[in-house]
Amino acid sequence: MSYFYTLNNGVKIPAIGFGTWQIPEGELAYNATLAALKAGYRHIDTAMVYGNEKSVGRALKDSGIKREEIFVTTKLSANIKGYEETLEEFRKSLENLGLDYLDLYLIHNVKPWGVDSDGYDYMNANIASWQAFEKLYEEGKIRSIGVSNFLPGHLKILIENSKVKPMVNQIRLHPEHIPTENISFCNENDILIEAYSPLATGKILAGEKYAEMAKKYGKSVAQILIRWSYQQGFLPLPKSVNEDRIIENLDIFDFELTPEDMDYIGKIV
Ligand code: A2P
């Protein structure tokens, strides 16, 4: 893929990533990742908690594509926090993926999943994890570091207490879920927003709202939504296990939505 964003540390990141959330470990994850690489994706997004790092890693290897041509992201489980714990978890992810460095490592969530507190209680633990991220970054084991599901308040605390500013915040973001405050904060601080569930996990594809527009551009609704995300300056991470859809979701660089259509889909105020 020849479309890139440049992160705040100068690293280039392919402008669409293949999302692997909810693709089970085994042949499904292996085949889908291999299909994505064959289709031209050069950015694969996984996470320890998805449970599919091993299959993703096998597909990376079997694709025959040079390591340095693929941008690989994984995430530190939300349930693992702390300096030593993070170093250990990183080592496991690298081993699962069969890699000797990562392109992007993210703290997956502010607080462990299934916990009731508001998340701010966990910021000291996140800062300790971040210190491990900084060490791995400085050693060249990770080319860029970031977070996921952080709100502006969490980002502020992290930035105030660290040497290296996050390069990415990966958040749930599609036309029917637009967290404007978070978007503004990240834009002002040069933190790239990656959009997970850019198709609202498939839930908004069937409705009437986008059907006519898709027809007008000669594209599918999925392509319209992915293009909207890209044109807003976000980095969409569409997921699919279907080869035709995998190909379709990357084919969004040959048309441009008008400003009116962009606003109709979802205006960012
Ligand atoms: P499938 O994996 O069977 O193709 P999101 O990226 O927002 O998480 O959305 C993923 C969901 O959308 C999955 O259920 C996926 O199903 C479906 N999907 C992905 N791409 C397309 C597409 N181009 N057309 C229709 N459905 C799609």
Residues whose N, C-alpha, C, O or C-beta is under 5 A from the ligand:
A	BS01	A2P	S197 P198 L199 A200 T201 G202 A222 L237 P238 K239 S240 V241 N242 R245 E248
